[in-house]
Amino acid sequence: MFRVLISTLVVLISAASSNAATILVSYPKGDEVALVTVEGEIVPNDEKEFQQKVSTVPKAVVAFQSNGGNVVAALRIGKLIRLRNFTTVVPDDMRCASACALAWLGGTNRLMGATARIGFHAAYNKDTGQETGAGNALMGAYLSQIGLPDVAVYYITKAAPTSMTWLNPADAQKVGIDVSVLDAEPTAGGEPSTPEQSSAALQLHQRAREFIRAWYQTISGPDEDITPILNRIYSDTVRYFGKEMSRQDVITEQQRFLARWPVRQYIPKDGTVMINCDANALVCSATGVIQFDARSTARNRRSSGEATFEYLLRFSSVYEKTPTIVSEDGKLLSRNVQADEPADPISRLFGRR
């Protein structure tokens, strides 16, 4: 759905005025996902124009190129983006700083080019140039509202108005800002990647992220829903926790685990999921931290904690929705195993005898 996104971005943003925010909506080559570009200084009432232009847009990717502007307008744009479940992106070689970065944070999926620059600093009064507590309070409330932890709020607001904290993937993962980086690697011939290749990488990022979310929802569900899927998602040969195994051997391992822990819940930890894709090879790596809670009523046991996950996913094309898993790994970070208290008083009473 993003097959001409990057090339369209270049045209639209280059044509926009640099004196004030220009908000444009287009549908590249008839795609159902709209491309919304926001370029230039964000000023009061821009949020009203943004709301009016996206009022009939069901799905969108919002691309930013701006040095900042009015904090209140930017926060309102960010809230609209979050409410509409839009994706946000700062493409390669483009900059989104100050108030612009706050609006970008509103995306339910956040993307940045490998050479993009996204910068944060504390709120300040434009007339005096001094930091403003009221502005920082508004920022803090907004950041908490969109689900960022306190450590991320501090990271975003710690720089003085005269300086800037430039976002990088390592810091983002550390403080809990969920973002995927669009690779800008050269082609096999040594030439820079084309707009079409950058667009393909963007689409693969989206597919991989959706797969990870769906996969953990699936393995949190009933066993009868999981087993038929295992044959479809694993490669013929899988590098499974350090060992080369056949698909059937992996499925056997999975089924043994499912039988041991019939009730399960797996939730990717906010801000930890990182996706990196190679558009030429049609592969993506997905890493992060999973929070788990597994139970066995028959054994009266409960296991909960956190673990890392690492997947290598292979796609047959950029349009394929479901990849195959060619490698799976991870390690346990913390685990608490205990007796699972029966839910009803009668069972608890007899269980103590």
N, C-alpha and C positions, 0 to 999 in steps of 0.2 A: 504493500500500500504506500510505501515511501519511495517508489522506484525512480522518481525524478525530483525528489525533495531537495537535494543539495544544489543541483543546477538551478532550480527555480529560486531558491534562497538567494543565490548570488545575483540573479537578475533583479529581483524585487528590492533587495536591500541596497544595491548599488543605485537604483533609480530613486530611492527615497531621499527626502530632505534631511540634512544633518542638524537643522535648527530646532526642530520640535519633533515629538514622537509622531511617526507615521504608521498607521495601523492598516494593514492590507489583508484581505482574505481571498484565497484562490483555491481552486481544485485542480492540481496538476494532472493533465491528461485524463480528466474525468474520474480521478480517484474519489472514493467515498469519504476519505479522510481529508479534511480541509487543512491547508497550510496558512497559518496566521503569522505575519511578520510584524514585529514591533521594533522600530528603529528610531533613534534620536532621543532627546531628553524627554523624560516622563514629567508631565506638568499636570496641575489640578484639572479635573474633568476628563482627563484621558481615560479614566476607568469607565466613564459613562459612554464614551465612544467605543471602547473595547466591548462593553456589555451589549451595546446596540448592534455591533457588527457580528458578534458571535451568537446572537439570540436564537438564530435558527440553525446553528451548526451543531450536529450531534456528536461528531468526533473531530478532533483537531490536534495538530502539532503546532505549538507556539514557539517561534524562533525569535531570539532577542539579539540586538546589537545596540547597546546604549551605555553611556557613561554614568547614568543614574538620573536623578531628578527628585521629584516630590515623593517623600516616603509614604504619605497617606494614600496617594493615588496608586503607588506601586503595590502597597499591601492589599488594596481593594482589588486590583487586577489579579494578584496572587490568589486571593480568596475565590474569585470567580473561576479561575483556572482549576482550583482544587474542587470546587462545587461541580464543575462540568466534567471532571475526570479527564482533563486534557494532559497530553505529554508536553514537556518543555525541552528546548534544546538551544545550546549556544554552539554554532558550527565552528569548524576550523578557522583559525586566523581572525575570529571575531571576539569582541569584548563585551562583557555584561558586568557592570560594576555598581556598587552602592545600592541605590533603590532598585535598579534593574535586577540585581542578583536576588533581592527579596521576592520580586515577582516570579523569577525563574524557579525559586524554591517551591512555589505553589503547585508545580507539576506532580501528578501522581506517579509518573515515570519521568525521571530527570536524566537528560543526556547532555554530554559536552564533547566537542571535538578534541582530539589529542593536542591540538595547538590553540584551543580556545582559552580565554582568560576570564575567570569569574572571581570578582573581588568583593570583600565585605569590610565594613567599618561601622563604628557607632553612629547613631543619628546625631545631627547637628542643626543648629539654627542657621539658616542661609544668610541672614542679615548680620549676625555677630560672628559666625564661624565657630561658635562654641558648642561643645557637646550638650545635648538636651536630655534630661532625665525623662521627660514626658514622651519624647520620641523613642527612647530606648524601651520604655515601658510598653508602648504600642507594638514595637518590634518583638519584644519578648512574648507578649500575649499571642501575637500572630504565629510565631514560631512554635509555641506550645500547642496552639490550635491545630496546626498541620502535622503534629505528631513528632516534632523533633525533641530530643532529650535536653536536659539542662546543660550538659557539656557542649552540645552543639550551639545552644543559645550563647554561651560564653564565647565560643570560638568565633561566632559571627559578629559579635558586638565588641570584642576585645580591642580591636585596632582603633586608635584615635582618628578623628575626622581628617587629619592631615596625612594619614598613612592608610595602608590597605593590607588585608590578609587575603592572599591569592589562593584559591582552592586547588588542592591536588588530590588525586585518588587516595593516597595513603592517609592523609588527614581526614578526608571524607569518611573513610571506613572506620577510622579510630573514634571519631566523635559522633558517628551515627547519621551521617547525611547520605542517603541512598542515591547513588549516581552511577551511570554507566558511561564509559569513555569510548567514543567512536575512534577506531584506529585510523591513522593516516599513514600507513606504511606504503613504501613504493611498490610498484609492480615487480614481477620477476625480472623484467628487463632493466630495472633500475630507475624507471621513470616514475614521477609522482602519480599517486592514485587519481583516477578520473572521477568526475562527478557521479557517474553511474556506479563505480566501485564504492564510493563513499556512501551512496544511497543504499547499495546492497548491504554494506556493513551495518547501517542504521536499521534496516529491516531485520537482519539476523539478530541484532541485539534485542529487538522487540520480541521476536519469536522465542529466543532462548529464555528471556525473562518470563514470558507467559508460560513456557513449558515448566520451569522450575516451580512457579506458583501452583500450576495445575498438578504437577507430580506429587508435591507434598500434601495437597488436598486429597489426592487419590489414595495415597498410602495411609492417610488418616481415616479412610472409610472402611466399609465392610470388605472382608476377604474375597467374597465372590465377585466383587467389582474389580479387584486388583489383578488376580491371576490371569485373565484373558489379555490384559494390557502388557504384562511382562514379556510375552513373546514378541510383541510389536516394537517395544522401545529399546531392547538390548541388541547390540550388534552380534554377529555370529561368534566373534571372539571378543572378550572384554578383559581389560586390565582392571581386575577387581581387587581393591585393597592390596595392591602390590603383587598380585599373582595373575598370570594369564589363564583365563578360564573360558570354557565354552558357555554359550548362552544357557543351555540346559542346566549346567552346574550352578550358574548364577541364580537361575530361577529356583533351583532346589534349595539354595542357601536362603533366598528370600522367603520361600514358603515355610521353611523351618522356623525362621524368625517370626513370621506372621502367626504361626500356630502357638509359639511360645508367649507372644504378647497380643492377644486378640483385640484388645481395646487400645487404640493409639491416637495420639494427636501430635502433629509436627507443624511448627510454625517458624518460618524463616525470621530471624531476628532483624528488626528494623535497622536499616543503615549498614548492614553487613554484606548484602548481596552485591557481588561485582561480576560483571559480564564483559568479556573481551572476545572479539570475533575477528577472524581472518576471512574476508570476503572472497579471496582467491581460492582458498582451500575449502570454503564452506564449512568451517568448524568454529565452535565457540567454547570457551572455557567459562564455567560458572562456579564461583566460590562464595562461601559465606558461613554463617553460624546458624544452626537450627536449634530451637528449643523443643524438647520432647517430653512427653508424659505418656508412659505405656503401662497397661495394667493386665493382670491375669487373675480373674475371679477364681478359677479352679485352683491356682497355686497360692491365692491370697497374697499376691505380691504387686508392688508398684515401683516403677523405675522412672525417675525424672531427672532432667539436667540439660546440659548444652553440649553440642558437638560441632565440629567444623564439617563442611562438605566440599568436595571438589568433583566436578563433572567435566568430561570432555564430550561435547555433543557434535554429531556430524549431520549435516543437512544434505539432501539430494539436490536441492535448489533453493534460491532465496525465497521462493514462494511456498515452500513446504512448511506446514504448521507444526508437525511433530517430528523432531529429530530422533536419531538413534544414539544411545549411550555407548560410547566406545571405551570410556574409562570412568571409574568411580573410586573415590577415596575419601578419607576424612579421619579425624581423631577425636577422642572423647576429651572434653574440657572439664566437665563436672558431672557427677552422677550421685543420686541419692536413691538407694534401694531400701524399701521398708515394707512392712505388712500393710496391706490395704484394708482399712477398716470396713466391715460390711455396712451397707447403707441403712438397713432398718434395725430398730432396737431389738427385735426378737433374735435376729441373726447375731447381733453383738452379744446378747445375753448368753446364747448357747455357745458362741465362739469362745467365751471365757472359761467354759467348763472343761 
